[in-house]
Amino acid sequence: MMKWIPALLIVGLLAGCGDDGFDDLRQFMDEAGKKNAPKVEPLPAPKPHDTFVYQAEQVPDPFSPRSLKGGQAPGETEAARPRGSLEEFALEGLRVTGIIERNGAFQALVVSPDNRLFAAKVGDRIGQNGGTITAISYKGVKVKERIMSAAGKWTEVTTELAKPEETAIRELKPAGK
């Protein structure tokens, strides 16, 4: 039996070298490819474009962020001014605990985040953004600040620090009157 295995292998290999019978199929594929070939129009010649040279070195770059010109940022001129106690804290951390009226003038009692009590009047500076107290009433304290917007412009913002409703409002009178 072992003698027949090499002979069968040789016969099998030689059978693979014979005619496969696909000649008619190859001929059909060659003819079909020639008949139905798509007709492609040639591409148009490229048009030459006018060149443009950017000659605006003195004009600001439109892709750079813009800043205000002709003036200084608020607070730059006051760098030498001594800072008030209420300017140490962010405006959001301060709260009004009471309003005092003395001779027609209002004062606000303001508590800092570290629980220190301050008396503030109209015109006092408050907050870290150079805020100024513009009005004090029974409802609370109005503060005007100048902050830089995301667009790089200085904007005035008015914030009101509201007084809690349960806080008593007292009018102080000098003793003996």
PyMOL commands that place a pseudoatom at each C-alpha (Angstrom):
pseudoatom trace, name=CA, resn=MET, resi=1, chain=A, elem=C, hetatm=0, pos=[0.000, 0.000, 0.000]
pseudoatom trace, name=CA, resn=MET, resi=2, chain=A, elem=C, hetatm=0, pos=[2.868, 2.360, 0.756]
pseudoatom trace, name=CA, resn=LYS, resi=3, chain=A, elem=C, hetatm=0, pos=[4.150, 1.900, -2.768]
pseudoatom trace, name=CA, resn=TRP, resi=4, chain=A, elem=C, hetatm=0, pos=[0.970, 3.293, -4.229]
pseudoatom trace, name=CA, resn=ILE, resi=5, chain=A, elem=C, hetatm=0, pos=[0.877, 6.566, -2.220]
pseudoatom trace, name=CA, resn=PRO, resi=6, chain=A, elem=C, hetatm=0, pos=[3.726, 8.314, -4.093]
pseudoatom trace, name=CA, resn=ALA, resi=7, chain=A, elem=C, hetatm=0, pos=[2.280, 7.214, -7.398]
pseudoatom trace, name=CA, resn=LEU, resi=8, chain=A, elem=C, hetatm=0, pos=[-1.160, 8.602, -6.462]
pseudoatom trace, name=CA, resn=LEU, resi=9, chain=A, elem=C, hetatm=0, pos=[0.377, 11.886, -5.365]
pseudoatom trace, name=CA, resn=ILE, resi=10, chain=A, elem=C, hetatm=0, pos=[2.186, 12.287, -8.674]
pseudoatom trace, name=CA, resn=VAL, resi=11, chain=A, elem=C, hetatm=0, pos=[-1.002, 11.533, -10.613]
pseudoatom trace, name=CA, resn=GLY, resi=12, chain=A, elem=C, hetatm=0, pos=[-2.933, 14.066, -8.491]
pseudoatom trace, name=CA, resn=LEU, resi=13, chain=A, elem=C, hetatm=0, pos=[-0.369, 16.774, -9.047]
pseudoatom trace, name=CA, resn=LEU, resi=14, chain=A, elem=C, hetatm=0, pos=[-0.283, 16.181, -12.788]
pseudoatom trace, name=CA, resn=ALA, resi=15, chain=A, elem=C, hetatm=0, pos=[-4.099, 16.315, -12.921]
pseudoatom trace, name=CA, resn=GLY, resi=16, chain=A, elem=C, hetatm=0, pos=[-3.932, 19.880, -11.589]
pseudoatom trace, name=CA, resn=CYS, resi=17, chain=A, elem=C, hetatm=0, pos=[-1.738, 20.958, -14.479]
pseudoatom trace, name=CA, resn=GLY, resi=18, chain=A, elem=C, hetatm=0, pos=[-4.330, 20.048, -17.081]
pseudoatom trace, name=CA, resn=ASP, resi=19, chain=A, elem=C, hetatm=0, pos=[-6.870, 22.261, -18.920]
pseudoatom trace, name=CA, resn=ASP, resi=20, chain=A, elem=C, hetatm=0, pos=[-9.376, 23.871, -16.541]
pseudoatom trace, name=CA, resn=GLY, resi=21, chain=A, elem=C, hetatm=0, pos=[-12.103, 24.396, -19.156]
pseudoatom trace, name=CA, resn=PHE, resi=22, chain=A, elem=C, hetatm=0, pos=[-12.599, 28.117, -18.436]
pseudoatom trace, name=CA, resn=ASP, resi=23, chain=A, elem=C, hetatm=0, pos=[-11.289, 29.437, -21.762]
pseudoatom trace, name=CA, resn=ASP, resi=24, chain=A, elem=C, hetatm=0, pos=[-14.772, 30.437, -22.958]
pseudoatom trace, name=CA, resn=LEU, resi=25, chain=A, elem=C, hetatm=0, pos=[-15.410, 32.340, -19.715]
pseudoatom trace, name=CA, resn=ARG, resi=26, chain=A, elem=C, hetatm=0, pos=[-12.128, 34.246, -20.014]
pseudoatom trace, name=CA, resn=GLN, resi=27, chain=A, elem=C, hetatm=0, pos=[-12.963, 35.171, -23.606]
pseudoatom trace, name=CA, resn=PHE, resi=28, chain=A, elem=C, hetatm=0, pos=[-16.446, 36.429, -22.573]
pseudoatom trace, name=CA, resn=MET, resi=29, chain=A, elem=C, hetatm=0, pos=[-15.002, 38.577, -19.775]
pseudoatom trace, name=CA, resn=ASP, resi=30, chain=A, elem=C, hetatm=0, pos=[-12.463, 40.172, -22.130]
pseudoatom trace, name=CA, resn=GLU, resi=31, chain=A, elem=C, hetatm=0, pos=[-15.174, 41.028, -24.696]
pseudoatom trace, name=CA, resn=ALA, resi=32, chain=A, elem=C, hetatm=0, pos=[-17.626, 42.346, -22.088]
pseudoatom trace, name=CA, resn=GLY, resi=33, chain=A, elem=C, hetatm=0, pos=[-14.987, 44.659, -20.636]
pseudoatom trace, name=CA, resn=LYS, resi=34, chain=A, elem=C, hetatm=0, pos=[-14.262, 46.124, -24.067]
pseudoatom trace, name=CA, resn=LYS, resi=35, chain=A, elem=C, hetatm=0, pos=[-17.918, 46.632, -25.076]
pseudoatom trace, name=CA, resn=ASN, resi=36, chain=A, elem=C, hetatm=0, pos=[-19.191, 48.372, -21.931]
pseudoatom trace, name=CA, resn=ALA, resi=37, chain=A, elem=C, hetatm=0, pos=[-16.181, 50.516, -21.139]
pseudoatom trace, name=CA, resn=PRO, resi=38, chain=A, elem=C, hetatm=0, pos=[-17.456, 53.905, -19.897]
pseudoatom trace, name=CA, resn=LYS, resi=39, chain=A, elem=C, hetatm=0, pos=[-16.503, 56.942, -21.885]
pseudoatom trace, name=CA, resn=VAL, resi=40, chain=A, elem=C, hetatm=0, pos=[-14.884, 59.509, -19.623]
pseudoatom trace, name=CA, resn=GLU, resi=41, chain=A, elem=C, hetatm=0, pos=[-14.650, 63.071, -20.810]
pseudoatom trace, name=CA, resn=PRO, resi=42, chain=A, elem=C, hetatm=0, pos=[-11.274, 64.688, -20.329]
pseudoatom trace, name=CA, resn=LEU, resi=43, chain=A, elem=C, hetatm=0, pos=[-10.950, 67.079, -17.379]
pseudoatom trace, name=CA, resn=PRO, resi=44, chain=A, elem=C, hetatm=0, pos=[-11.026, 70.798, -18.138]
pseudoatom trace, name=CA, resn=ALA, resi=45, chain=A, elem=C, hetatm=0, pos=[-7.761, 72.663, -17.955]
pseudoatom trace, name=CA, resn=PRO, resi=46, chain=A, elem=C, hetatm=0, pos=[-7.196, 74.344, -14.551]
pseudoatom trace, name=CA, resn=LYS, resi=47, chain=A, elem=C, hetatm=0, pos=[-7.965, 78.060, -14.432]
pseudoatom trace, name=CA, resn=PRO, resi=48, chain=A, elem=C, hetatm=0, pos=[-5.193, 80.300, -13.166]
pseudoatom trace, name=CA, resn=HIS, resi=49, chain=A, elem=C, hetatm=0, pos=[-6.236, 82.314, -10.089]
pseudoatom trace, name=CA, resn=ASP, resi=50, chain=A, elem=C, hetatm=0, pos=[-5.251, 85.872, -9.347]
pseudoatom trace, name=CA, resn=THR, resi=51, chain=A, elem=C, hetatm=0, pos=[-2.714, 86.114, -6.566]
pseudoatom trace, name=CA, resn=PHE, resi=52, chain=A, elem=C, hetatm=0, pos=[-3.357, 88.303, -3.528]
pseudoatom trace, name=CA, resn=VAL, resi=53, chain=A, elem=C, hetatm=0, pos=[-0.672, 89.722, -1.309]
pseudoatom trace, name=CA, resn=TYR, resi=54, chain=A, elem=C, hetatm=0, pos=[-1.735, 90.743, 2.225]
pseudoatom trace, name=CA, resn=GLN, resi=55, chain=A, elem=C, hetatm=0, pos=[-0.237, 94.189, 2.787]
pseudoatom trace, name=CA, resn=ALA, resi=56, chain=A, elem=C, hetatm=0, pos=[-1.944, 95.326, 5.963]
pseudoatom trace, name=CA, resn=GLU, resi=57, chain=A, elem=C, hetatm=0, pos=[0.749, 95.055, 8.588]
pseudoatom trace, name=CA, resn=GLN, resi=58, chain=A, elem=C, hetatm=0, pos=[-0.557, 98.152, 10.380]
pseudoatom trace, name=CA, resn=VAL, resi=59, chain=A, elem=C, hetatm=0, pos=[-4.115, 96.751, 10.552]
pseudoatom trace, name=CA, resn=PRO, resi=60, chain=A, elem=C, hetatm=0, pos=[-4.830, 94.597, 13.626]
pseudoatom trace, name=CA, resn=ASP, resi=61, chain=A, elem=C, hetatm=0, pos=[-4.829, 90.858, 13.143]
pseudoatom trace, name=CA, resn=PRO, resi=62, chain=A, elem=C, hetatm=0, pos=[-8.482, 89.740, 12.924]
pseudoatom trace, name=CA, resn=PHE, resi=63, chain=A, elem=C, hetatm=0, pos=[-7.660, 86.462, 14.660]
pseudoatom trace, name=CA, resn=SER, resi=64, chain=A, elem=C, hetatm=0, pos=[-6.054, 87.895, 17.790]
pseudoatom trace, name=CA, resn=PRO, resi=65, chain=A, elem=C, hetatm=0, pos=[-8.137, 88.805, 20.862]
pseudoatom trace, name=CA, resn=ARG, resi=66, chain=A, elem=C, hetatm=0, pos=[-8.900, 92.494, 21.051]
pseudoatom trace, name=CA, resn=SER, resi=67, chain=A, elem=C, hetatm=0, pos=[-8.361, 94.702, 24.048]
pseudoatom trace, name=CA, resn=LEU, resi=68, chain=A, elem=C, hetatm=0, pos=[-9.373, 98.225, 24.918]
pseudoatom trace, name=CA, resn=LYS, resi=69, chain=A, elem=C, hetatm=0, pos=[-7.116, 100.962, 23.664]
pseudoatom trace, name=CA, resn=GLY, resi=70, chain=A, elem=C, hetatm=0, pos=[-6.736, 104.542, 24.713]
pseudoatom trace, name=CA, resn=GLY, resi=71, chain=A, elem=C, hetatm=0, pos=[-7.256, 103.958, 28.398]
pseudoatom trace, name=CA, resn=GLN, resi=72, chain=A, elem=C, hetatm=0, pos=[-6.089, 102.037, 31.337]
pseudoatom trace, name=CA, resn=ALA, resi=73, chain=A, elem=C, hetatm=0, pos=[-7.917, 99.262, 33.030]
pseudoatom trace, name=CA, resn=PRO, resi=74, chain=A, elem=C, hetatm=0, pos=[-9.956, 100.354, 36.024]
pseudoatom trace, name=CA, resn=GLY, resi=75, chain=A, elem=C, hetatm=0, pos=[-7.868, 100.368, 39.143]
pseudoatom trace, name=CA, resn=GLU, resi=76, chain=A, elem=C, hetatm=0, pos=[-4.499, 100.791, 37.435]
pseudoatom trace, name=CA, resn=THR, resi=77, chain=A, elem=C, hetatm=0, pos=[-4.446, 104.492, 38.313]
pseudoatom trace, name=CA, resn=GLU, resi=78, chain=A, elem=C, hetatm=0, pos=[-5.291, 103.662, 41.913]
pseudoatom trace, name=CA, resn=ALA, resi=79, chain=A, elem=C, hetatm=0, pos=[-2.467, 101.195, 42.477]
pseudoatom trace, name=CA, resn=ALA, resi=80, chain=A, elem=C, hetatm=0, pos=[-0.935, 103.400, 45.161]
pseudoatom trace, name=CA, resn=ARG, resi=81, chain=A, elem=C, hetatm=0, pos=[-4.263, 103.845, 46.981]
pseudoatom trace, name=CA, resn=PRO, resi=82, chain=A, elem=C, hetatm=0, pos=[-4.424, 101.961, 50.289]
pseudoatom trace, name=CA, resn=ARG, resi=83, chain=A, elem=C, hetatm=0, pos=[-6.851, 99.044, 50.174]
pseudoatom trace, name=CA, resn=GLY, resi=84, chain=A, elem=C, hetatm=0, pos=[-9.895, 98.978, 52.430]
pseudoatom trace, name=CA, resn=SER, resi=85, chain=A, elem=C, hetatm=0, pos=[-10.748, 96.051, 54.666]
pseudoatom trace, name=CA, resn=LEU, resi=86, chain=A, elem=C, hetatm=0, pos=[-13.743, 94.998, 52.557]
pseudoatom trace, name=CA, resn=GLU, resi=87, chain=A, elem=C, hetatm=0, pos=[-11.584, 94.850, 49.406]
pseudoatom trace, name=CA, resn=GLU, resi=88, chain=A, elem=C, hetatm=0, pos=[-9.811, 91.744, 50.694]
pseudoatom trace, name=CA, resn=PHE, resi=89, chain=A, elem=C, hetatm=0, pos=[-12.855, 89.562, 50.070]
pseudoatom trace, name=CA, resn=ALA, resi=90, chain=A, elem=C, hetatm=0, pos=[-14.779, 88.458, 46.991]
pseudoatom trace, name=CA, resn=LEU, resi=91, chain=A, elem=C, hetatm=0, pos=[-18.164, 90.136, 46.757]
pseudoatom trace, name=CA, resn=GLU, resi=92, chain=A, elem=C, hetatm=0, pos=[-19.894, 86.739, 46.722]
pseudoatom trace, name=CA, resn=GLY, resi=93, chain=A, elem=C, hetatm=0, pos=[-18.439, 85.917, 50.149]
pseudoatom trace, name=CA, resn=LEU, resi=94, chain=A, elem=C, hetatm=0, pos=[-19.783, 89.050, 51.859]
pseudoatom trace, name=CA, resn=ARG, resi=95, chain=A, elem=C, hetatm=0, pos=[-23.265, 89.259, 53.370]
pseudoatom trace, name=CA, resn=VAL, resi=96, chain=A, elem=C, hetatm=0, pos=[-25.293, 92.124, 54.726]
pseudoatom trace, name=CA, resn=THR, resi=97, chain=A, elem=C, hetatm=0, pos=[-26.606, 91.460, 58.224]
pseudoatom trace, name=CA, resn=GLY, resi=98, chain=A, elem=C, hetatm=0, pos=[-28.208, 94.792, 58.983]
pseudoatom trace, name=CA, resn=ILE, resi=99, chain=A, elem=C, hetatm=0, pos=[-28.834, 98.404, 57.985]
pseudoatom trace, name=CA, resn=ILE, resi=100, chain=A, elem=C, hetatm=0, pos=[-28.341, 101.336, 60.352]
pseudoatom trace, name=CA, resn=GLU, resi=101, chain=A, elem=C, hetatm=0, pos=[-29.804, 104.794, 59.748]
pseudoatom trace, name=CA, resn=ARG, resi=102, chain=A, elem=C, hetatm=0, pos=[-28.191, 107.746, 61.498]
pseudoatom trace, name=CA, resn=ASN, resi=103, chain=A, elem=C, hetatm=0, pos=[-29.319, 111.309, 60.762]
pseudoatom trace, name=CA, resn=GLY, resi=104, chain=A, elem=C, hetatm=0, pos=[-30.794, 110.239, 57.430]
pseudoatom trace, name=CA, resn=ALA, resi=105, chain=A, elem=C, hetatm=0, pos=[-27.617, 108.470, 56.277]
pseudoatom trace, name=CA, resn=PHE, resi=106, chain=A, elem=C, hetatm=0, pos=[-27.565, 104.701, 55.925]
pseudoatom trace, name=CA, resn=GLN, resi=107, chain=A, elem=C, hetatm=0, pos=[-24.762, 102.366, 56.909]
pseudoatom trace, name=CA, resn=ALA, resi=108, chain=A, elem=C, hetatm=0, pos=[-24.627, 98.658, 56.162]
pseudoatom trace, name=CA, resn=LEU, resi=109, chain=A, elem=C, hetatm=0, pos=[-23.352, 96.033, 58.547]
pseudoatom trace, name=CA, resn=VAL, resi=110, chain=A, elem=C, hetatm=0, pos=[-21.372, 93.597, 56.398]
pseudoatom trace, name=CA, resn=VAL, resi=111, chain=A, elem=C, hetatm=0, pos=[-19.980, 90.253, 57.579]
pseudoatom trace, name=CA, resn=SER, resi=112, chain=A, elem=C, hetatm=0, pos=[-16.882, 88.835, 55.876]
pseudoatom trace, name=CA, resn=PRO, resi=113, chain=A, elem=C, hetatm=0, pos=[-16.269, 85.117, 55.198]
pseudoatom trace, name=CA, resn=ASP, resi=114, chain=A, elem=C, hetatm=0, pos=[-14.068, 84.962, 58.309]
pseudoatom trace, name=CA, resn=ASN, resi=115, chain=A, elem=C, hetatm=0, pos=[-17.005, 86.347, 60.409]
pseudoatom trace, name=CA, resn=ARG, resi=116, chain=A, elem=C, hetatm=0, pos=[-15.633, 89.846, 60.985]
pseudoatom trace, name=CA, resn=LEU, resi=117, chain=A, elem=C, hetatm=0, pos=[-18.207, 92.656, 61.105]
pseudoatom trace, name=CA, resn=PHE, resi=118, chain=A, elem=C, hetatm=0, pos=[-17.678, 95.882, 59.117]
pseudoatom trace, name=CA, resn=ALA, resi=119, chain=A, elem=C, hetatm=0, pos=[-19.713, 99.085, 58.867]
pseudoatom trace, name=CA, resn=ALA, resi=120, chain=A, elem=C, hetatm=0, pos=[-19.876, 100.373, 55.289]
pseudoatom trace, name=CA, resn=LYS, resi=121, chain=A, elem=C, hetatm=0, pos=[-21.284, 103.594, 53.829]
pseudoatom trace, name=CA, resn=VAL, resi=122, chain=A, elem=C, hetatm=0, pos=[-21.974, 104.902, 50.333]
pseudoatom trace, name=CA, resn=GLY, resi=123, chain=A, elem=C, hetatm=0, pos=[-18.705, 105.474, 48.473]
pseudoatom trace, name=CA, resn=ASP, resi=124, chain=A, elem=C, hetatm=0, pos=[-16.758, 102.764, 50.307]
pseudoatom trace, name=CA, resn=ARG, resi=125, chain=A, elem=C, hetatm=0, pos=[-14.817, 100.268, 48.215]
pseudoatom trace, name=CA, resn=ILE, resi=126, chain=A, elem=C, hetatm=0, pos=[-15.905, 96.639, 48.470]
pseudoatom trace, name=CA, resn=GLY, resi=127, chain=A, elem=C, hetatm=0, pos=[-14.954, 93.365, 46.781]
pseudoatom trace, name=CA, resn=GLN, resi=128, chain=A, elem=C, hetatm=0, pos=[-11.863, 92.314, 44.852]
pseudoatom trace, name=CA, resn=ASN, resi=129, chain=A, elem=C, hetatm=0, pos=[-13.006, 93.791, 41.509]
pseudoatom trace, name=CA, resn=GLY, resi=130, chain=A, elem=C, hetatm=0, pos=[-12.807, 97.425, 42.587]
pseudoatom trace, name=CA, resn=GLY, resi=131, chain=A, elem=C, hetatm=0, pos=[-16.471, 97.686, 43.516]
pseudoatom trace, name=CA, resn=THR, resi=132, chain=A, elem=C, hetatm=0, pos=[-17.951, 100.856, 44.989]
pseudoatom trace, name=CA, resn=ILE, resi=133, chain=A, elem=C, hetatm=0, pos=[-21.057, 101.047, 47.159]
pseudoatom trace, name=CA, resn=THR, resi=134, chain=A, elem=C, hetatm=0, pos=[-23.482, 103.269, 45.243]
pseudoatom trace, name=CA, resn=ALA, resi=135, chain=A, elem=C, hetatm=0, pos=[-26.609, 103.018, 47.399]
pseudoatom trace, name=CA, resn=ILE, resi=136, chain=A, elem=C, hetatm=0, pos=[-27.755, 101.658, 50.738]
pseudoatom trace, name=CA, resn=SER, resi=137, chain=A, elem=C, hetatm=0, pos=[-31.437, 101.191, 51.487]
pseudoatom trace, name=CA, resn=TYR, resi=138, chain=A, elem=C, hetatm=0, pos=[-33.650, 99.106, 53.729]
pseudoatom trace, name=CA, resn=LYS, resi=139, chain=A, elem=C, hetatm=0, pos=[-33.564, 96.365, 51.065]
pseudoatom trace, name=CA, resn=GLY, resi=140, chain=A, elem=C, hetatm=0, pos=[-29.793, 96.036, 50.849]
pseudoatom trace, name=CA, resn=VAL, resi=141, chain=A, elem=C, hetatm=0, pos=[-26.590, 97.430, 49.351]
pseudoatom trace, name=CA, resn=LYS, resi=142, chain=A, elem=C, hetatm=0, pos=[-25.984, 98.220, 45.664]
pseudoatom trace, name=CA, resn=VAL, resi=143, chain=A, elem=C, hetatm=0, pos=[-22.413, 97.782, 44.430]
pseudoatom trace, name=CA, resn=LYS, resi=144, chain=A, elem=C, hetatm=0, pos=[-21.056, 98.868, 41.053]
pseudoatom trace, name=CA, resn=GLU, resi=145, chain=A, elem=C, hetatm=0, pos=[-18.057, 96.931, 39.719]
pseudoatom trace, name=CA, resn=ARG, resi=146, chain=A, elem=C, hetatm=0, pos=[-16.110, 96.995, 36.471]
pseudoatom trace, name=CA, resn=ILE, resi=147, chain=A, elem=C, hetatm=0, pos=[-15.228, 93.537, 35.234]
pseudoatom trace, name=CA, resn=MET, resi=148, chain=A, elem=C, hetatm=0, pos=[-13.698, 92.272, 32.013]
pseudoatom trace, name=CA, resn=SER, resi=149, chain=A, elem=C, hetatm=0, pos=[-16.064, 90.227, 29.867]
pseudoatom trace, name=CA, resn=ALA, resi=150, chain=A, elem=C, hetatm=0, pos=[-15.072, 87.125, 27.907]
pseudoatom trace, name=CA, resn=ALA, resi=151, chain=A, elem=C, hetatm=0, pos=[-14.768, 89.338, 24.820]
pseudoatom trace, name=CA, resn=GLY, resi=152, chain=A, elem=C, hetatm=0, pos=[-12.097, 91.421, 26.556]
pseudoatom trace, name=CA, resn=LYS, resi=153, chain=A, elem=C, hetatm=0, pos=[-14.242, 94.519, 27.141]
pseudoatom trace, name=CA, resn=TRP, resi=154, chain=A, elem=C, hetatm=0, pos=[-14.679, 96.302, 30.457]
pseudoatom trace, name=CA, resn=THR, resi=155, chain=A, elem=C, hetatm=0, pos=[-18.290, 96.196, 31.584]
pseudoatom trace, name=CA, resn=GLU, resi=156, chain=A, elem=C, hetatm=0, pos=[-20.008, 97.872, 34.528]
pseudoatom trace, name=CA, resn=VAL, resi=157, chain=A, elem=C, hetatm=0, pos=[-22.044, 95.472, 36.605]
pseudoatom trace, name=CA, resn=THR, resi=158, chain=A, elem=C, hetatm=0, pos=[-24.394, 96.441, 39.415]
pseudoatom trace, name=CA, resn=THR, resi=159, chain=A, elem=C, hetatm=0, pos=[-24.844, 93.844, 42.136]
pseudoatom trace, name=CA, resn=GLU, resi=160, chain=A, elem=C, hetatm=0, pos=[-27.201, 94.029, 45.077]
pseudoatom trace, name=CA, resn=LEU, resi=161, chain=A, elem=C, hetatm=0, pos=[-26.273, 92.468, 48.378]
pseudoatom trace, name=CA, resn=ALA, resi=162, chain=A, elem=C, hetatm=0, pos=[-29.694, 91.809, 49.858]
pseudoatom trace, name=CA, resn=LYS, resi=163, chain=A, elem=C, hetatm=0, pos=[-30.388, 92.100, 53.540]
pseudoatom trace, name=CA, resn=PRO, resi=164, chain=A, elem=C, hetatm=0, pos=[-32.083, 89.137, 55.202]
pseudoatom trace, name=CA, resn=GLU, resi=165, chain=A, elem=C, hetatm=0, pos=[-35.757, 89.868, 55.939]
pseudoatom trace, name=CA, resn=GLU, resi=166, chain=A, elem=C, hetatm=0, pos=[-35.597, 89.083, 59.653]
pseudoatom trace, name=CA, resn=THR, resi=167, chain=A, elem=C, hetatm=0, pos=[-32.897, 91.681, 60.314]
pseudoatom trace, name=CA, resn=ALA, resi=168, chain=A, elem=C, hetatm=0, pos=[-34.152, 94.592, 62.383]
pseudoatom trace, name=CA, resn=ILE, resi=169, chain=A, elem=C, hetatm=0, pos=[-33.603, 98.117, 61.119]
pseudoatom trace, name=CA, resn=ARG, resi=170, chain=A, elem=C, hetatm=0, pos=[-32.856, 100.636, 63.822]
pseudoatom trace, name=CA, resn=GLU, resi=171, chain=A, elem=C, hetatm=0, pos=[-32.386, 104.337, 63.727]
pseudoatom trace, name=CA, resn=LEU, resi=172, chain=A, elem=C, hetatm=0, pos=[-29.488, 105.378, 65.917]
pseudoatom trace, name=CA, resn=LYS, resi=173, chain=A, elem=C, hetatm=0, pos=[-29.809, 108.653, 67.757]
pseudoatom trace, name=CA, resn=PRO, resi=174, chain=A, elem=C, hetatm=0, pos=[-27.091, 110.317, 69.759]
pseudoatom trace, name=CA, resn=ALA, resi=175, chain=A, elem=C, hetatm=0, pos=[-27.415, 109.767, 73.515]
pseudoatom trace, name=CA, resn=GLY, resi=176, chain=A, elem=C, hetatm=0, pos=[-29.233, 112.474, 75.457]
pseudoatom trace, name=CA, resn=LYS, resi=177, chain=A, elem=C, hetatm=0, pos=[-31.439, 113.732, 72.647]
for i in range(1, 177): cmd.bond("trace and resi %d" % i, "trace and resi %d" % (i + 1))
show_as sticks, trace
zoom trace
